Protein backbone atom coordinates (compact mmCIF):
# COMPACT_ATOMS: atom_id res chain seq x y z
CA UNK A 1 0.00 0.00 0.00
CA UNK A 2 2.80 2.41 0.90
CA UNK A 3 4.71 1.71 -2.33
CA UNK A 4 1.57 2.29 -4.42
CA UNK A 5 0.80 5.49 -2.51
CA UNK A 6 4.38 6.71 -2.96
CA UNK A 7 4.34 6.10 -6.69
CA UNK A 8 0.93 7.70 -7.34
CA UNK A 9 1.59 10.83 -5.26
CA UNK A 10 5.14 11.34 -6.54
CA UNK A 11 4.01 10.85 -10.16
CA UNK A 12 1.17 13.39 -9.74
CA UNK A 13 3.48 15.98 -8.18
CA UNK A 14 6.29 15.36 -10.65
CA UNK A 15 4.09 15.77 -13.72
CA UNK A 16 1.91 18.63 -12.43
CA UNK A 17 4.84 20.73 -11.18
CA UNK A 18 7.21 19.88 -14.04
CA UNK A 19 6.82 23.24 -15.89
CA UNK A 20 7.68 25.17 -12.72
CA UNK A 21 10.73 23.09 -11.96
CA UNK A 22 11.88 23.23 -15.57
CA UNK A 23 12.13 26.98 -15.04
CA UNK A 24 14.04 26.36 -11.78
CA UNK A 25 16.45 24.09 -13.67
CA UNK A 26 17.06 26.78 -16.30
CA UNK A 27 17.78 29.39 -13.62
CA UNK A 28 20.21 27.00 -11.90
CA UNK A 29 21.99 26.53 -15.25
CA UNK A 30 22.31 30.30 -15.68
CA UNK A 31 23.30 31.12 -12.10
CA UNK A 32 25.30 28.07 -11.00
CA UNK A 33 26.28 26.42 -14.27
CA UNK A 34 26.42 22.68 -14.93
CA UNK A 35 25.56 20.17 -13.70
CA UNK A 36 22.04 21.20 -12.77
CA UNK A 37 21.51 18.11 -10.63
CA UNK A 38 23.50 17.17 -7.55
CA UNK A 39 23.98 13.40 -7.67
CA UNK A 40 25.44 11.43 -4.77
CA UNK A 41 25.47 7.84 -3.58
CA UNK A 42 23.47 7.33 -0.38
CA UNK A 43 22.48 4.29 1.72
CA UNK A 44 18.96 3.00 1.16
CA UNK A 45 17.02 0.17 2.79
CA UNK A 46 19.42 -1.95 4.90
CA UNK A 47 22.26 0.30 3.76
CA UNK A 48 22.09 -0.71 0.08
CA UNK A 49 23.56 2.18 -1.96
CA UNK A 50 21.65 4.15 -4.57
CA UNK A 51 22.11 7.53 -6.27
CA UNK A 52 20.11 10.42 -4.78
CA UNK A 53 19.15 13.39 -6.96
CA UNK A 54 18.73 17.00 -5.86
CA UNK A 55 18.85 20.37 -7.55
CA UNK A 56 22.25 21.93 -7.16
CA UNK A 57 22.42 24.79 -4.61
CA UNK A 58 26.18 25.48 -4.36
CA UNK A 59 28.93 26.62 -6.69
CA UNK A 60 32.14 24.64 -7.20
CA UNK A 61 34.44 27.47 -6.12
CA UNK A 62 37.86 26.25 -4.96
CA UNK A 63 41.00 27.77 -3.48
CA UNK A 64 44.46 27.82 -5.10
CA UNK A 65 45.08 24.23 -3.95
CA UNK A 66 41.87 22.95 -5.54
CA UNK A 67 40.02 22.52 -2.24
CA UNK A 68 36.34 23.44 -2.15
CA UNK A 69 35.66 26.72 -0.37
CA UNK A 70 33.49 26.74 2.80
CA UNK A 71 29.74 26.23 2.42
CA UNK A 72 28.91 29.80 3.43
CA UNK A 73 30.85 31.05 0.40
CA UNK A 74 29.60 28.47 -2.12
CA UNK A 75 25.93 28.64 -1.07
CA UNK A 76 24.44 31.42 -3.19
CA UNK A 77 21.33 33.49 -2.30
CA UNK A 78 19.44 31.59 -5.00
CA UNK A 79 20.64 28.28 -3.57
CA UNK A 80 19.50 29.40 -0.13
CA UNK A 81 16.09 30.25 -1.59
CA UNK A 82 15.82 26.75 -3.07
CA UNK A 83 16.65 25.20 0.30
CA UNK A 84 14.35 27.51 2.23
CA UNK A 85 11.32 26.22 0.32
CA UNK A 86 12.74 22.70 -0.24
CA UNK A 87 12.65 23.22 -4.01
CA UNK A 88 16.02 21.47 -4.26
CA UNK A 89 14.31 18.24 -3.18
CA UNK A 90 12.05 18.02 -6.27
CA UNK A 91 14.28 15.61 -8.27
CA UNK A 92 13.98 13.09 -5.43
CA UNK A 93 10.49 12.37 -6.72
CA UNK A 94 12.35 10.40 -9.41
CA UNK A 95 13.98 8.36 -6.63
CA UNK A 96 10.54 7.71 -5.13
CA UNK A 97 9.08 6.55 -8.44
CA UNK A 98 12.09 4.26 -8.95
CA UNK A 99 11.57 2.78 -5.49
CA UNK A 100 14.92 3.94 -4.07
CA UNK A 101 13.22 5.94 -1.33
CA UNK A 102 9.76 6.63 0.05
CA UNK A 103 7.96 9.92 0.51
CA UNK A 104 8.33 9.44 4.27
CA UNK A 105 11.22 7.84 6.13
CA UNK A 106 14.57 8.68 7.74
CA UNK A 107 16.60 10.97 5.50
CA UNK A 108 19.28 9.15 3.45
CA UNK A 109 22.60 10.53 4.71
CA UNK A 110 26.19 9.83 3.59
CA UNK A 111 27.69 6.41 2.92
CA UNK A 112 30.67 7.37 5.08
CA UNK A 113 28.39 7.59 8.13
CA UNK A 114 27.52 3.87 8.09
CA UNK A 115 30.47 2.67 10.22
CA UNK A 116 29.97 5.58 12.65
CA UNK A 117 26.48 4.63 13.82
CA UNK A 118 25.88 2.86 17.10
CA UNK A 119 23.96 -0.41 16.89
CA UNK A 120 20.78 1.42 17.82
CA UNK A 121 21.36 4.29 15.38
CA UNK A 122 21.87 1.82 12.52
CA UNK A 123 18.24 0.71 12.98
CA UNK A 124 17.23 3.79 10.97
CA UNK A 125 18.09 1.73 7.88
CA UNK A 126 15.49 -0.93 8.69
CA UNK A 127 12.93 1.07 6.70
CA UNK A 128 13.25 2.75 3.32
CA UNK A 129 14.61 6.33 3.58
CA UNK A 130 12.38 9.24 2.65
CA UNK A 131 12.21 12.78 1.29
CA UNK A 132 10.81 13.85 4.64
CA UNK A 133 10.52 12.17 8.00
CA UNK A 134 9.69 12.40 11.68
CA UNK A 135 12.99 14.16 12.40
CA UNK A 136 12.33 16.73 9.65
CA UNK A 137 9.01 17.82 11.14
CA UNK A 138 10.46 17.89 14.66
CA UNK A 139 13.45 20.16 14.20
CA UNK A 140 15.14 19.20 10.92
CA UNK A 141 18.68 20.68 10.98
CA UNK A 142 18.08 22.72 14.13
CA UNK A 143 18.53 19.66 16.39
CA UNK A 144 21.61 17.53 17.12
CA UNK A 145 22.53 14.41 15.19
CA UNK A 146 21.72 12.28 18.22
CA UNK A 147 18.32 13.94 18.46
CA UNK A 148 17.66 13.25 14.79
CA UNK A 149 18.59 9.60 15.13
CA UNK A 150 16.35 9.14 18.18
CA UNK A 151 13.44 10.52 16.16
CA UNK A 152 14.35 8.30 13.19
CA UNK A 153 14.38 5.20 15.38
CA UNK A 154 11.07 6.19 16.94
CA UNK A 155 9.63 6.32 13.42
CA UNK A 156 11.07 2.89 12.58
CA UNK A 157 9.31 1.44 15.63
CA UNK A 158 6.02 3.27 15.14
CA UNK A 159 5.56 3.92 11.42
CA UNK A 160 2.12 3.54 9.90
CA UNK A 161 0.17 4.87 6.95
CA UNK A 162 -1.67 7.41 9.12
CA UNK A 163 1.61 8.61 10.65
CA UNK A 164 3.02 9.10 7.15
CA UNK A 165 0.01 11.22 6.19
CA UNK A 166 0.50 13.30 9.34
CA UNK A 167 4.20 13.82 8.52
CA UNK A 168 3.40 14.89 4.97
CA UNK A 169 0.95 17.54 6.17
CA UNK A 170 3.40 18.73 8.85
CA UNK A 171 6.11 18.93 6.19
CA UNK A 172 4.04 21.33 4.11
CA UNK A 173 3.47 23.46 7.22
CA UNK A 174 7.19 23.47 8.09
CA UNK A 175 8.22 24.35 4.53
CA UNK A 176 5.80 27.28 4.42
CA UNK A 177 7.16 28.54 7.77
CA UNK A 178 10.77 27.78 6.72
CA UNK A 179 11.58 26.22 10.07
CA UNK A 180 14.74 24.27 10.96
CA UNK A 181 16.55 24.79 7.65
CA UNK A 182 19.97 25.35 9.19
CA UNK A 183 21.86 24.26 12.26
CA UNK A 184 22.32 27.34 14.51
CA UNK A 185 25.45 29.21 13.38
CA UNK A 186 25.79 27.12 10.19
CA UNK A 187 24.53 27.40 6.61
CA UNK A 188 24.07 23.63 6.54
CA UNK A 189 24.35 20.81 9.06
CA UNK A 190 27.84 19.87 10.23
CA UNK A 191 28.98 16.41 9.20
CA UNK A 192 28.34 13.53 11.59
CA UNK A 193 31.59 12.19 13.10
CA UNK A 194 30.11 9.72 15.53
CA UNK A 195 27.99 10.26 18.64
CA UNK A 196 28.89 13.27 20.79
CA UNK A 197 30.62 14.97 17.83
CA UNK A 198 29.22 16.91 15.03
CA UNK A 199 32.68 20.06 7.58
CA UNK A 200 29.37 20.61 5.73
CA UNK A 201 27.96 20.00 2.27
CA UNK A 202 24.82 19.17 0.30
CA UNK A 203 23.94 16.16 2.44
CA UNK A 204 20.97 17.03 4.62
C-alpha positions as CSV (number, residue, x, y, z in Angstrom):
1,X,0.0,0.0,0.0
2,X,2.8,2.4,0.9
3,X,4.7,1.7,-2.3
4,X,1.6,2.3,-4.4
5,X,0.8,5.5,-2.5
6,X,4.4,6.7,-3.0
7,X,4.3,6.1,-6.7
8,X,0.9,7.7,-7.3
9,X,1.6,10.8,-5.3
10,X,5.1,11.3,-6.5
11,X,4.0,10.9,-10.2
12,X,1.2,13.4,-9.7
13,X,3.5,16.0,-8.2
14,X,6.3,15.4,-10.7
15,X,4.1,15.8,-13.7
16,X,1.9,18.6,-12.4
17,X,4.8,20.7,-11.2
18,X,7.2,19.9,-14.0
19,X,6.8,23.2,-15.9
20,X,7.7,25.2,-12.7
21,X,10.7,23.1,-12.0
22,X,11.9,23.2,-15.6
23,X,12.1,27.0,-15.0
24,X,14.0,26.4,-11.8
25,X,16.4,24.1,-13.7
26,X,17.1,26.8,-16.3
27,X,17.8,29.4,-13.6
28,X,20.2,27.0,-11.9
29,X,22.0,26.5,-15.3
30,X,22.3,30.3,-15.7
31,X,23.3,31.1,-12.1
32,X,25.3,28.1,-11.0
33,X,26.3,26.4,-14.3
34,X,26.4,22.7,-14.9
35,X,25.6,20.2,-13.7
36,X,22.0,21.2,-12.8
37,X,21.5,18.1,-10.6
38,X,23.5,17.2,-7.6
39,X,24.0,13.4,-7.7
40,X,25.4,11.4,-4.8
41,X,25.5,7.8,-3.6
42,X,23.5,7.3,-0.4
43,X,22.5,4.3,1.7
44,X,19.0,3.0,1.2
45,X,17.0,0.2,2.8
46,X,19.4,-2.0,4.9
47,X,22.3,0.3,3.8
48,X,22.1,-0.7,0.1
49,X,23.6,2.2,-2.0
50,X,21.7,4.2,-4.6
51,X,22.1,7.5,-6.3
52,X,20.1,10.4,-4.8
53,X,19.2,13.4,-7.0
54,X,18.7,17.0,-5.9
55,X,18.8,20.4,-7.6
56,X,22.3,21.9,-7.2
57,X,22.4,24.8,-4.6
58,X,26.2,25.5,-4.4
59,X,28.9,26.6,-6.7
60,X,32.1,24.6,-7.2
61,X,34.4,27.5,-6.1
62,X,37.9,26.2,-5.0
63,X,41.0,27.8,-3.5
64,X,44.5,27.8,-5.1
65,X,45.1,24.2,-4.0
66,X,41.9,23.0,-5.5
67,X,40.0,22.5,-2.2
68,X,36.3,23.4,-2.1
69,X,35.7,26.7,-0.4
70,X,33.5,26.7,2.8
71,X,29.7,26.2,2.4
72,X,28.9,29.8,3.4
73,X,30.9,31.0,0.4
74,X,29.6,28.5,-2.1
75,X,25.9,28.6,-1.1
76,X,24.4,31.4,-3.2
77,X,21.3,33.5,-2.3
78,X,19.4,31.6,-5.0
79,X,20.6,28.3,-3.6
80,X,19.5,29.4,-0.1
81,X,16.1,30.3,-1.6
82,X,15.8,26.8,-3.1
83,X,16.7,25.2,0.3
84,X,14.4,27.5,2.2
85,X,11.3,26.2,0.3
86,X,12.7,22.7,-0.2
87,X,12.7,23.2,-4.0
88,X,16.0,21.5,-4.3
89,X,14.3,18.2,-3.2
90,X,12.1,18.0,-6.3
91,X,14.3,15.6,-8.3
92,X,14.0,13.1,-5.4
93,X,10.5,12.4,-6.7
94,X,12.3,10.4,-9.4
95,X,14.0,8.4,-6.6
96,X,10.5,7.7,-5.1
97,X,9.1,6.6,-8.4
98,X,12.1,4.3,-9.0
99,X,11.6,2.8,-5.5
100,X,14.9,3.9,-4.1
101,X,13.2,5.9,-1.3
102,X,9.8,6.6,0.0
103,X,8.0,9.9,0.5
104,X,8.3,9.4,4.3
105,X,11.2,7.8,6.1
106,X,14.6,8.7,7.7
107,X,16.6,11.0,5.5
108,X,19.3,9.2,3.5
109,X,22.6,10.5,4.7
110,X,26.2,9.8,3.6
111,X,27.7,6.4,2.9
112,X,30.7,7.4,5.1
113,X,28.4,7.6,8.1
114,X,27.5,3.9,8.1
115,X,30.5,2.7,10.2
116,X,30.0,5.6,12.7
117,X,26.5,4.6,13.8
118,X,25.9,2.9,17.1
119,X,24.0,-0.4,16.9
120,X,20.8,1.4,17.8
121,X,21.4,4.3,15.4
122,X,21.9,1.8,12.5
123,X,18.2,0.7,13.0
124,X,17.2,3.8,11.0
125,X,18.1,1.7,7.9
126,X,15.5,-0.9,8.7
127,X,12.9,1.1,6.7
128,X,13.3,2.8,3.3
129,X,14.6,6.3,3.6
130,X,12.4,9.2,2.6
131,X,12.2,12.8,1.3
132,X,10.8,13.9,4.6
133,X,10.5,12.2,8.0
134,X,9.7,12.4,11.7
135,X,13.0,14.2,12.4
136,X,12.3,16.7,9.6
137,X,9.0,17.8,11.1
138,X,10.5,17.9,14.7
139,X,13.4,20.2,14.2
140,X,15.1,19.2,10.9
141,X,18.7,20.7,11.0
142,X,18.1,22.7,14.1
143,X,18.5,19.7,16.4
144,X,21.6,17.5,17.1
145,X,22.5,14.4,15.2
146,X,21.7,12.3,18.2
147,X,18.3,13.9,18.5
148,X,17.7,13.3,14.8
149,X,18.6,9.6,15.1
150,X,16.4,9.1,18.2
151,X,13.4,10.5,16.2
152,X,14.3,8.3,13.2
153,X,14.4,5.2,15.4
154,X,11.1,6.2,16.9
155,X,9.6,6.3,13.4
156,X,11.1,2.9,12.6
157,X,9.3,1.4,15.6
158,X,6.0,3.3,15.1
159,X,5.6,3.9,11.4
160,X,2.1,3.5,9.9
161,X,0.2,4.9,6.9
162,X,-1.7,7.4,9.1
163,X,1.6,8.6,10.7
164,X,3.0,9.1,7.1
165,X,0.0,11.2,6.2
166,X,0.5,13.3,9.3
167,X,4.2,13.8,8.5
168,X,3.4,14.9,5.0
169,X,1.0,17.5,6.2
170,X,3.4,18.7,8.8
171,X,6.1,18.9,6.2
172,X,4.0,21.3,4.1
173,X,3.5,23.5,7.2
174,X,7.2,23.5,8.1
175,X,8.2,24.3,4.5
176,X,5.8,27.3,4.4
177,X,7.2,28.5,7.8
178,X,10.8,27.8,6.7
179,X,11.6,26.2,10.1
180,X,14.7,24.3,11.0
181,X,16.5,24.8,7.7
182,X,20.0,25.4,9.2
183,X,21.9,24.3,12.3
184,X,22.3,27.3,14.5
185,X,25.4,29.2,13.4
186,X,25.8,27.1,10.2
187,X,24.5,27.4,6.6
188,X,24.1,23.6,6.5
189,X,24.3,20.8,9.1
190,X,27.8,19.9,10.2
191,X,29.0,16.4,9.2
192,X,28.3,13.5,11.6
193,X,31.6,12.2,13.1
194,X,30.1,9.7,15.5
195,X,28.0,10.3,18.6
196,X,28.9,13.3,20.8
197,X,30.6,15.0,17.8
198,X,29.2,16.9,15.0
199,X,32.7,20.1,7.6
200,X,29.4,20.6,5.7
201,X,28.0,20.0,2.3
202,X,24.8,19.2,0.3
203,X,23.9,16.2,2.4
204,X,21.0,17.0,4.6
